[in-house]
Amino acid sequence: MSRLLLLRRTTQLIALAIVALLPLLDVFRLDLPGGQVIVLGNHLWLREFLLVILGWVWLVVGLGILAAFVGRGFCGWICPQTLVCEMANAVLGPLRDLTRGKQGEVDLELAAQKRLLHSPGAIALLLVTALVGGLIVTSYFVPWTMMLEALDSGRPSTSLLKAIAVGTVLIAGDLLILRHTICRFFCPYGWWQRLFWRRPALAIRFNRSRSVDCTNCGACWQVCFMGLDPRKKELEKACVNCGKCITACQRQLSPAGKPGLLSFDLGWGSRSLLEIVHGASPTGLARAAALVVLLAAVTTGLVWGIAARQPVYATMSGLTRLDRDPDGSLRGSFVVWVYNNTEKEQTIRLSAEGLPRESVDFGGTQFRLEAGQVDRMTLSFAVTRDSVVPGPHRLYVSVQNAADERLLSRTSAPFVFPPSMISSLPTTGTGTAAQ
């Protein structure tokens, strides 16, 4: 194993371990039974999905900027799809014939495909891999503890079995039928890279000044699992920068005492950033500027959204009703929504400022909110002519923890007591006017 391949395998295995551990450590997963998204241990409910969308946009834009520097190196060095497909190639042989045809073109009559039914052990290994992959995929949507408990009990739900089966079948189909076809034609990162960058910075270059040293042995394109000829210019469109062709070329020319004709190239060489910008096309500069501005805006929104997020918060409507009661009082109501964003039950107490305290009624003194619950409460009030002042006012509602009276959230809404309506009320001679 070459040093380059050893380094690439190390990064691929680390990336695969990270992908498997993300849902287990609650770094990122979608909890469909609970209707929430877990990000870095924070439980974001689906009503807060804007934060998750911002996170995805940040990731996509970040990958777009990464593609400008490493091209599709992300695919060759990090993406688990490449690792598992290379494993399938090693176990069953590649799906394309790299020893027949011109320049490694796809040949669906590869003998390895015909040997599939004669390699039950290899197929069993890939199916076990697909099952493990299906469990990992399912753990992104169902809490792994719930999944393991259900499987251990021997009575898993039908929906859980269907989810695992779908994930297993998709991965098995990928390993047995598609493999790097997905990488060549359907990879979203590849399409994103092609959309924004005509030529990535990092790519494998063929030293054309020494092309006479090429022996046309075919070693470079025979080892390419993407079916590419690295000597061709259009290589950049699908090349994942794995470096296998570089090693193959070096091995072929080293007996003759010559260096390989293929190498990694950053594209800009020794040029300064100013020279790169000066030589870039207006379209390329516009794309780069758009990505940088978008990344900055999304980062700002994401940081602000996470920093401003409250475990329990409240919102309220404006005055929804204001009527004169036959008993001579003025009755009205507001609607208050309280959101429990935590994964624990909360017992809360509500209080109001801006109206006479004795006139306000929430329909109770304490309220219990389940994890993720949104409760709609009605704040009703009844005031007399002597207890209020005509004109504009603002009502404040505070949400406190019932146990320690710690303030959890505070919201407000403006309202108006029309002078004509107040003056039509009878005078009672009691009460203190609200200011």
Secondary structure, 3 states (H helix, E strand, C coil): CCHHHHHHHHHHHHHHHHHHHHHHCCCEEEECCCCEEEECCEEEEHHHHHHHHHHHHHHHHHHHHHHHHHCCHHHHHCCHHHHHHHHHHHHHCCCCCCCCCCCCCCCCCCHHHHCHHHCHHHHHHHHHHHHHHHHHHHHCCCCHHHHHHHHHHCCCCHHHHHHHHHHHHHHHHHHHHHCHHHHHHCCHHHHHHHHHCCCCCCEEEECHHHHHHCCCCCHHHHCCCCCCCCCCHHHHHCCCCCCHHHHHHHHHHHHHCCCCCEEEECCCCCCCHHHHHHHCCHHHHHHHHHHHHHHHHHHHHHHHHHHHCCCEEEEECCCCEEEECCCCCEEEEEEEEEEECCCCCEEEEEEEECCCHHHEECCCCCEEECCCCEEEEEEEEEECHHHECCEEEEEEEEEEECCCCCEEEEEEEEEEECHHHHHCCCCCCCCCCEC
